Amino acid sequence: MGSRLGGLGLDRLGDAVARVDAGARDADRDPASLRKIYDLNGLISPVESTVPFQGNVRQWVDQLVSLVREYGMNGFVYWPDADHLRQLTLFALEVVPAVRAELAG
């Protein structure tokens, strides 16, 4: 199974975020105060891939950092395609700390 990305592909994310941000401004809310959670699935593997969320830890980190910086995502729900315990462990112990460190740096 390939990346589902919560039904909203990366090619449509920018437009969706723009609509949500506009709605927040219309309601006199700061768009930065909204929770923007991106649902994704895939596999963390030792090999590089051109498919979103199907590559190594470094690729995952780069992709998540990009989603935070470019689209304002501030939360992620990860559904591994397979090998659930191992994948969730990699995500929690390797990907998440590296994303936090990169965003803090």
Legacy VTK file of the C-alpha trace (Angstrom):
# vtk DataFile Version 3.0
C-alpha trace
ASCII
DATASET POLYDATA
POINTS 105 float
0.000 0.000 0.000
1.325 3.458 -0.857
1.030 6.619 1.168
-2.550 7.597 1.826
-1.714 10.920 3.402
-5.108 11.020 5.042
-6.913 11.397 1.743
-5.327 14.790 1.120
-2.306 14.536 -1.113
0.634 16.860 -0.817
-0.385 18.416 -4.134
-3.619 19.708 -2.535
-2.325 20.566 0.922
-1.331 24.169 0.152
-4.809 25.080 -1.106
-6.491 23.371 1.847
-4.295 25.178 4.368
-4.938 28.507 2.618
-8.707 27.955 2.932
-8.436 27.016 6.609
-6.221 30.038 7.330
-8.629 32.359 5.487
-11.528 30.965 7.482
-9.642 31.552 10.712
-8.882 35.157 9.748
-12.538 35.693 8.766
-13.481 34.495 12.262
-10.907 36.852 13.823
-8.677 33.952 14.842
-4.945 33.731 14.363
-4.271 30.896 11.875
-1.121 30.035 13.837
-3.305 29.185 16.850
-5.067 26.364 14.991
-4.191 22.701 15.352
-3.203 21.462 11.913
-2.826 17.719 12.095
-1.760 15.698 9.086
-2.743 12.039 8.859
-0.204 9.976 6.952
0.882 6.431 6.484
3.899 4.757 5.010
7.013 2.857 5.965
10.296 3.933 7.439
12.939 1.882 5.679
16.719 1.842 5.333
16.532 2.755 1.635
15.768 6.045 -0.063
12.543 6.395 -2.020
10.929 8.944 -4.300
7.513 8.126 -2.816
6.472 10.401 0.069
6.785 8.726 3.467
8.296 5.540 2.091
11.987 6.132 2.737
14.657 6.332 5.374
14.585 8.279 8.644
16.350 11.294 7.088
13.718 11.510 4.361
10.921 11.334 6.916
12.549 14.079 8.961
12.972 16.312 5.909
9.384 15.727 4.798
7.871 16.397 8.226
9.989 19.513 8.753
8.818 20.731 5.352
5.174 20.170 6.323
5.693 22.199 9.492
7.587 25.061 7.861
5.711 25.301 4.577
2.162 24.484 5.661
2.030 25.094 9.399
1.300 21.485 10.300
1.796 21.040 14.040
0.693 17.471 14.595
0.914 14.158 12.797
-0.953 10.871 13.013
1.177 8.029 11.725
-0.373 4.766 10.509
2.360 2.343 9.402
1.596 0.187 6.375
3.098 -2.890 8.074
5.380 -4.003 10.921
3.449 -1.723 13.261
5.399 -2.032 16.504
8.782 -1.590 14.830
7.540 1.288 12.678
5.954 3.148 15.585
9.126 2.645 17.625
11.276 4.082 14.811
8.882 6.993 14.424
8.836 7.770 18.155
12.514 7.229 18.923
14.233 8.394 15.738
11.975 10.497 13.530
10.177 12.637 16.134
13.293 13.676 18.120
15.154 14.516 14.888
12.229 16.646 13.643
12.059 18.488 16.966
15.812 19.080 16.962
15.783 20.407 13.412
12.875 22.727 14.097
14.551 24.027 17.260
17.852 24.638 15.479
LINES 1 106
105 0 1 2 3 4 5 6 7 8 9 10 11 12 13 14 15 16 17 18 19 20 21 22 23 24 25 26 27 28 29 30 31 32 33 34 35 36 37 38 39 40 41 42 43 44 45 46 47 48 49 50 51 52 53 54 55 56 57 58 59 60 61 62 63 64 65 66 67 68 69 70 71 72 73 74 75 76 77 78 79 80 81 82 83 84 85 86 87 88 89 90 91 92 93 94 95 96 97 98 99 100 101 102 103 104
